[in-house]
Amino acid sequence: MLESFKGSYGEDGTIFGLPDASVQLEIVRSTEPAVRTDRIDMLVFYLPDAAAQERLTARMAAAGVEPTSQHPYWAANGGVTYQDPDGREVVFVPWVYGRDRT
């Protein structure tokens, strides 16, 4: 585990390195009781850079998968969100959590 947070945009989460901090996975949990229609259930992949994100989004497009609407945090911070077959959000982020993004 690299980091955890509470109360960010109304959610709690934990960030893991895969296998180290160069690629990261974030699990986000809603702080509200589970309501199926409004529940946030997402998997976040922090990638090393924009090129890695572009490669993944190109693969998704080639497979006929289009981005979906996304959480305001990801809209403001460069994430691209897709929905998996079970309705969970999968977010690809072009920066690694905790690193300077300049």
C-alpha positions in Angstrom: 0.0 0.0 0.0 1.3 3.4 -1.0 -1.4 5.7 0.4 -4.9 5.8 1.7 -7.4 8.7 1.9 -10.7 9.5 3.5 -13.4 12.0 2.5 -12.0 13.1 -0.9 -15.0 14.1 -3.0 -17.1 12.0 -0.6 -15.1 8.8 -1.1 -12.4 6.9 0.7 -9.6 5.0 -1.1 -6.4 3.0 -1.0 -3.5 3.2 -3.6 -1.2 0.3 -4.3 2.0 0.0 -6.3 2.0 -2.7 -9.1 4.6 -3.9 -8.3 6.2 -0.6 -7.2 5.2 3.1 -7.5 5.8 3.2 -11.3 2.3 1.8 -12.0 -0.4 2.1 -9.4 -3.9 0.8 -8.7 -6.5 2.8 -6.6 -9.6 1.3 -5.0 -12.2 3.9 -4.2 -15.1 3.3 -1.8 -18.2 5.4 -1.4 -18.7 6.8 2.1 -22.5 6.7 1.6 -24.7 3.6 2.1 -24.8 1.5 -1.0 -27.5 2.6 -3.4 -27.3 0.7 -6.7 -28.2 3.6 -9.0 -25.8 6.1 -7.5 -23.1 4.0 -6.0 -19.5 4.7 -7.0 -17.5 1.5 -7.7 -14.3 2.2 -9.5 -10.9 0.8 -10.3 -8.2 3.4 -11.0 -4.9 2.7 -12.8 -2.2 5.3 -12.4 0.1 5.1 -15.4 3.6 6.5 -15.8 2.7 9.1 -18.4 0.3 10.4 -21.1 1.8 8.1 -23.7 0.9 5.0 -21.6 -2.7 6.4 -21.2 -2.9 7.0 -25.0 -1.8 3.5 -25.8 -4.5 2.0 -23.5 -7.3 4.3 -24.8 -6.3 3.5 -28.4 -6.6 -0.2 -27.5 -10.1 0.4 -26.0 -11.2 2.4 -29.1 -9.9 -0.4 -31.4 -12.0 -2.8 -29.4 -15.1 -0.6 -29.9 -15.2 0.6 -26.3 -15.9 4.3 -25.7 -15.2 6.4 -22.6 -18.1 7.0 -20.3 -19.1 10.0 -18.1 -16.8 10.3 -15.2 -16.4 11.5 -11.6 -15.7 15.3 -11.5 -12.2 14.6 -9.9 -11.1 12.6 -12.9 -12.6 15.1 -15.4 -10.5 17.8 -13.6 -7.3 15.7 -13.4 -6.8 14.0 -16.8 -8.4 10.6 -16.2 -10.3 8.7 -18.8 -13.1 6.5 -17.6 -14.7 3.3 -19.0 -17.4 1.1 -17.7 -16.7 -2.6 -17.3 -19.5 -5.2 -18.1 -20.6 -5.3 -14.5 -21.1 -1.5 -14.4 -17.9 -0.6 -12.5 -15.8 2.3 -13.6 -12.3 1.7 -14.8 -10.1 4.9 -14.9 -6.8 5.3 -16.6 -4.8 8.2 -15.2 -1.7 9.7 -17.0 0.3 10.3 -13.9 1.5 8.4 -10.8 0.0 9.4 -7.5 2.4 11.3 -5.3 4.8 12.3 -8.1 5.2 15.9 -9.3 3.0 16.2 -12.4 4.9 19.2 -13.9 
